[in-house]
Amino acid sequence: MEQSPKKAEHWKITDEMPEVFLKVRTKILEKFENKTDGLDIKRVEDFMRENNLPVLEYVLYDTEDIPELDEMLDGIYELDSTTVAEYIPEFNLIFLRRDRECDSLNGYVYDESNLIHELGHGSTRHAHYRENIKTGQAKATRIGFYLRGV
């Protein structure tokens, strides 16, 4: 379905992150301490680089950190305690909830592989934001590249 020209004229497409998202992203990256204990982050990042894909910033947290992160997300987004990992394009960040039980059963490779999977979603170099110039509402695309075998 084609968007009507009248509606389309209210939207501006940009590669720059809208201020509303940038403020939240900055606050999280500055104030939240990632839970990286036990993970081989270098191996994860090396894997992405070896496949010529960017290494995005990420937030690694435990379930009990959700209220703190939700407060920082300022109502723009709300984390779900059942979701293990997700790429949130509005902030161009990966959010991964550490699954300590799976780690204890399978080793840290479980969380590492989830992080690689989400980094794949965020690997696009074609993403953009749409801002409604009338309302200030902003949206982001969710696209990425497929990493075979991950």
C-alpha positions in Angstrom: 0.0 0.0 0.0 1.4 3.3 -1.0 1.6 6.2 1.5 -0.4 9.2 0.6 1.7 12.2 -0.4 0.1 14.4 2.3 1.1 11.9 5.0 4.6 11.3 3.6 5.4 15.0 3.6 5.4 15.0 7.4 8.2 12.5 7.6 11.9 13.3 7.3 14.3 10.5 6.6 17.8 10.8 8.2 20.8 8.7 9.0 21.4 10.7 12.2 19.9 9.3 15.4 17.2 11.5 16.7 18.0 13.4 19.9 15.3 11.6 21.9 17.0 8.2 21.2 20.6 9.6 21.4 20.0 10.9 25.0 18.7 7.6 26.2 21.5 5.7 24.4 24.2 8.0 25.9 22.7 7.7 29.4 22.7 3.9 29.3 26.2 3.6 27.9 27.6 6.0 30.5 25.8 4.8 33.6 25.2 1.0 33.2 27.9 -1.5 33.9 27.8 -4.5 31.5 27.7 -7.9 33.1 30.5 -9.5 31.0 31.8 -11.9 33.7 32.8 -15.2 32.2 32.2 -14.2 28.5 35.0 -14.2 25.9 34.0 -10.8 24.5 37.2 -10.7 22.4 36.2 -13.9 20.6 32.7 -12.4 19.9 34.1 -9.2 18.5 36.8 -11.0 16.5 34.2 -13.2 14.9 32.3 -10.1 13.7 35.4 -8.4 12.4 36.5 -11.6 10.6 33.2 -11.5 8.8 33.7 -7.8 7.9 30.8 -6.8 10.1 30.7 -3.9 12.6 30.8 -4.5 16.3 28.0 -2.5 17.8 27.8 -1.4 21.4 25.8 -3.7 23.7 24.2 -3.9 27.1 24.6 -7.2 29.0 22.4 -7.4 32.0 20.8 -9.7 34.5 17.0 -10.0 35.1 17.2 -8.0 38.3 18.7 -5.1 36.2 15.5 -4.7 34.2 13.8 -2.0 36.4 17.0 0.1 36.4 17.3 -0.2 32.6 13.6 0.5 32.0 13.9 3.7 34.0 16.9 4.7 31.8 14.9 3.8 28.6 12.5 6.6 29.7 9.3 5.0 28.4 10.5 4.7 24.8 11.1 1.0 25.2 10.4 -1.6 27.8 12.5 -4.7 28.3 10.8 -8.0 28.7 12.0 -10.5 31.3 11.4 -13.4 29.0 13.4 -12.0 26.1 17.0 -13.2 26.0 18.4 -10.8 23.5 17.4 -8.2 21.0 18.7 -5.5 18.7 16.9 -2.2 19.4 17.4 -0.1 16.3 16.1 3.1 17.9 19.2 3.2 20.1 21.4 1.1 17.7 22.2 -1.1 20.7 22.1 -4.8 21.5 20.4 -5.8 24.8 21.2 -9.2 26.1 19.8 -10.6 29.3 22.4 -13.0 30.8 20.9 -16.5 31.2 23.0 -17.8 34.1 21.2 -21.2 34.2 22.0 -21.8 30.5 25.5 -20.6 31.1 25.9 -23.1 33.9 24.6 -26.0 31.8 26.2 -25.2 28.5 29.0 -22.8 29.2 29.3 -19.2 28.3 29.0 -20.0 24.6 25.2 -19.7 25.0 25.3 -16.0 25.8 28.2 -15.4 23.4 26.2 -16.9 20.5 23.1 -14.9 21.3 25.2 -11.8 21.3 26.7 -12.7 17.9 23.2 -13.3 16.6 21.9 -9.9 17.7 25.1 -8.2 16.4 24.1 -9.7 13.0 20.8 -7.9 13.2 22.5 -4.7 14.0 25.1 -5.1 11.3 23.3 -3.2 8.6 24.9 -0.2 7.0 21.6 0.8 5.4 19.5 1.7 8.4 17.8 5.0 8.8 15.5 6.9 11.0 12.2 8.6 10.2 11.1 11.7 12.1 7.7 13.2 12.0 8.3 16.9 11.6 4.9 17.8 13.0 4.8 15.5 16.1 8.5 14.8 16.8 7.8 11.1 16.8 10.7 9.0 15.6 11.0 5.5 14.2 13.9 3.2 13.2 14.3 0.4 10.7 15.0 -3.2 11.9 17.3 -4.9 9.3 20.6 -6.7 9.3 22.6 -9.4 7.6 22.3 -13.1 8.0 25.4 -14.9 9.5 25.3 -18.5 8.3 25.5 -21.1 11.0 25.0 -18.7 13.9 
